[in-house]
Amino acid sequence: MSNIWNILVAIDAQSILDYNGKSLSGKPFNISQNSAAPTQLYNFFVNGIRLDQQVIHMISNADIVGASQGTAELSINVQSGDVIRWRSTSLSKGLDKAVLLYQYSQTDGPGSIGPNSDGPAPSDVYNSPLPLINTKNHAGTPQKQSVENFYWQGNAERPGKIRYSWAFMIVDSSNKVLGYCSWDPYIYVN
């Protein structure tokens, strides 16, 4: 029986945008405007720390994650046949920027993850409660809102360590693409 493991990818899009056009460790940092050639965040450093480690935070179930929880190098241990789902969200101030994963590629290792070849899959539409605001003692029944989310899915196929790359786009509240970036975490398939 295979397990389904979810990975939440939280990206600080505003900080990435704030670095655009600046020099990071003596190299110019420019966010790519070409989806086929995203800016690789792991090539840039701020105060001696890789940029991807400062702006990308991945979280998954404690059962499969070691000490890398909350980092850009989230290493998870899954079994062959397990399903992995990635969702992204932005940590940006003001919630006016979104981040969308758009391309998965395996870059190294004997293991194998077979990604969903059809692109992102819609998850279920579900009802989510809105918080109670300005009510005495937070009493009352929350109103509901319908929420539809998307994820990318892959199946763990062949055992071994896998280094892979995710590319993402940063989009503003008008759906204008502001740029394309990427980074490369690991997966261990047992």
Rosetta blueprint (number, residue, H / E / L):
1 M L
2 S L
3 N L
4 I E
5 W E
6 N E
7 I E
8 L E
9 V E
10 A E
11 I E
12 D L
13 A H
14 Q H
15 S H
16 I H
17 L H
18 D H
19 Y H
20 N L
21 G L
22 K L
23 S E
24 L E
25 S L
26 G L
27 K E
28 P E
29 F L
30 N L
31 I L
32 S E
33 Q L
34 N L
35 S L
36 A L
37 A L
38 P L
39 T E
40 Q E
41 L H
42 Y H
43 N H
44 F L
45 F E
46 V E
47 N L
48 G L
49 I E
50 R E
51 L H
52 D H
53 Q H
54 Q H
55 V H
56 I E
57 H E
58 M E
59 I E
60 S L
61 N L
62 A L
63 D L
64 I L
65 V E
66 G L
67 A L
68 S L
69 Q L
70 G L
71 T L
72 A L
73 E L
74 L L
75 S E
76 I E
77 N E
78 V E
79 Q L
80 S L
81 G L
82 D L
83 V E
84 I E
85 R E
86 W E
87 R E
88 S E
89 T E
90 S E
91 L L
92 S L
93 K H
94 G H
95 L H
96 D L
97 K E
98 A E
99 V E
100 L E
101 L E
102 Y E
103 Q E
104 Y E
105 S E
106 Q E
107 T E
108 D E
109 G L
110 P L
111 G L
112 S E
113 I E
114 G E
115 P E
116 N L
117 S L
118 D L
119 G L
120 P L
121 A E
122 P E
123 S E
124 D E
125 V E
126 Y E
127 N E
128 S E
129 P E
130 L L
131 P L
132 L L
133 I L
134 N L
135 T L
136 K H
137 N H
138 H H
139 A L
140 G L
141 T L
142 P L
143 Q L
144 K E
145 Q E
146 S E
147 V E
148 E E
149 N E
150 F E
151 Y E
152 W E
153 Q E
154 G E
155 N E
156 A E
157 E E
158 R E
159 P L
160 G E
161 K E
162 I E
163 R E
164 Y E
165 S E
166 W E
167 A E
168 F E
169 M E
170 I E
171 V E
172 D E
173 S L
174 S L
175 N L
176 K L
177 V E
178 L E
179 G E
180 Y E
181 C E
182 S E
183 W E
184 D L
185 P L
186 Y E
187 I E
188 Y E
189 V E
190 N L
